[in-house]
């Protein structure tokens, strides 16, 4: 165990900084997923064929955004968005700039998951609310979201794990993070032990996210 202590003494500060960078990217992208991805997924569900607010042009635009972003290889998306990132952030280099393309992906991933979760709700529930005179916003806030809240939390957990995986390639634009740390200090310096330790840390983070999300989801499920 002495070799582990020695490695952590040498690289502990850099690893902690990398974890903080990954945490920042995840938090910001998940906020974007909730604030933009949730309404976007709800829009796709409501405006689709047979939806409570069917509107094909709106559905086409929202659905196209989700499909295009999700089908883009993430590394190529990061490179493709460099001019946009530079225009918005003033730079295309660094953790904050690298978070922007991650937000695009977070919105698309969570929006699709939201749509799928809502489709699992029996359609009769929302139709009953509509026949009782509820408006579309009322049906959403009082029926759909309460029914789907457990699944939405679990979907957000799945999205967080996917985003953690995506964030590991953001080192190409100086995004940093724990994945970039593993590549620079482990793989590129032929330090296999440090790389394996870092991978173990990433696995622990994934398991922690999964456990927390599962527990919250179970508590919200009152069926």
N, C-alpha and C positions, 0 to 999 in steps of 0.2 A: 504493500500500500504506500510505501515511501515514494515510489515513482509518481503516483497520482498526486500526492501532496506537493512534490517538486514541480510537476507540470502546472498545477493550479497556482502555485506561488509565482511562477514565471508568467503565466498567461491569464491569471484570474481576473485582473482588472480589464484586460481587453475583452475577455469573454463576457464579463458583466456589462460592459458598454455595448457589446453586440446584442446581448439579450434585451437591453433597454431600447436599442434601435428597432429590434423585431417587435417588441411590445408596442412601441409608438406606431409602427406601420399597421399592426393588427388593430389597435384601438381606433385609429383614424378611419381605416377602411371599413371596419364594422359599423362605425357611426354612419358612414356614407351608405352602407348596405341597409341600415334601418331607416334612415331619413329619406333615401331615394329609392332603394331597391324594394322596400315594402310597398310604398304607393305604386311603383311601377308594376310589380307583380299583381297587385290588386287591380290595377287598370287593365292589364292583359286578361285577367279572369272576368272582370265585369263587362268589358267591351267585346269579348269574343262571341262566337256564335252561340245563341241561346242565353247569353249573360243578362244580368239585371239591367245593364245599360249598354246594350249591344250597339257598337259603333265601329264598323269595319275599318275606316281610315285610321282612327286612333289605334285600334288593335294592331293594324299592319305596321305602323311606325314603331310602336312600343315593342312588338314581337321581333321586328327586324333588328332593332338595337341589341336585344338580348341574344339573338342568334348569331349576329356578326361578332360581337365581343367574345362570346363563349367559343366560337369556332376559330378565333385567332390564336395561334401559338403565342403563349404569353411573352416569351422573349422577343418575338417579332413585334408584338403589340407595344412593348416598352420602347423599342427602337422607332417604331412608326410614330409614336406620340411625342418623341423628343422635341420637334418644333413647337407643338402645342404646350408641352410642359415648360419649355423655355419661355414662351410667351406669357403663360399664366404665373409661373413661379419666379421668373427672372433668371433661372438657371435650370439645367437638366441634370445636374450632378448633386449628389447628397441624399440623405435619408428623406427629407421632406419632399424633394422633387420626385424621388422614386416612389413615394407613396401615392402620387396622383394616378399613374396607370393601374396601381393595385386597387384604387377606389373604383375605377371603371369596371374592373373584373368583379369586384365585390358586389357592385350594384347588379350586374347581369346575373351572377350566380345566385344571389339571394332572391332576386325577382322571379327567376324560374322556379326556385324551390317554393316560394310563396304561392305561386300559381298552382303548383302540384298539391300543396297542402290544402288549399281552398277547394280544389276539385275533389278531394276526399270527403268533404262535408256533404251529407245527403242533400240533394238539391231542394227537396221539399221543405227544408227548414227555412231557407231564405225566401222561398215562394210564399210560405205561410205568412212571414213577416210583411211581405209586399201586399198580400191580399187583405191584411189587417190595417192597411193604410200607411205603413212605414215608408219613408222616402229611401232612396238608395243610400245616402250617408247614414241614416238611422239603421238600416239593415246591416250595413258594414260594421258600425260601431257597437251595436247592441246584440247582433246575432253572429255574424261571420267571425269577427276578431275574437270574441269570447270562446267560440267553439274551436277556433284554430290555434289558440295561444300556446298550448302545449307543443303542438307540431311546429309552430313558428320558432319557438325557442330551440327545439332540437335541430331544425333546419339551420338556424343561425350558428349553432355549434358545428354542424357539418361544414358550413361555409368558412368558419374560422379556421378549421383544420386545413381546408383546401388553401386558404390564403396564406397560412403559415408555410405550406409547401411552395406556393408561388413566390413568397418573399425571399426564398433561399437563392433565387437567381438574380436578385436586384443588385448584386455586387458589380454587375457589368456597367451600371451607371452610377457607381459609388454609393449605392443605397445602404451598404453595410448589412448588419444583421447577423444572426447566428450562423446561417448557411454560408455567408461570405467569409465569416471567421473560420469555419471548418475548411473551406477551400484554401484560404490564404495561409493560415498557420498550420493546417494539418496536411492537406494534399500537396500543395505547392512546395512546402518545406520538407516533404517526405517524413512528416511526424505522424505516423499512423496511430500511435497511442492517443495523441491529442485529438485527432480526427474522430476516433471511436468514442472518446469521452464526449465530444461535442454532439455526435449523433445520439448518444444515450440521453443527453440533456434535451435534445429536440423530441425524442420519443417520450420522455417524461412530461414535457410541456403538452404534447398531444394528448396523452392519457389524462392529464389534469384538466384540460379543456373538455374532453369527452365526459369525464366524471362530473364536473360542475354542471355542464349543460344537461346531462341526463338527470341529475338530481333536481334541478330547477324544473325541467320538463315534467317529471313525475309529480312534483308538488302542484303544478298548475293543471294537471289532468284530473278533472273531477267527474269523469264519466264512470 
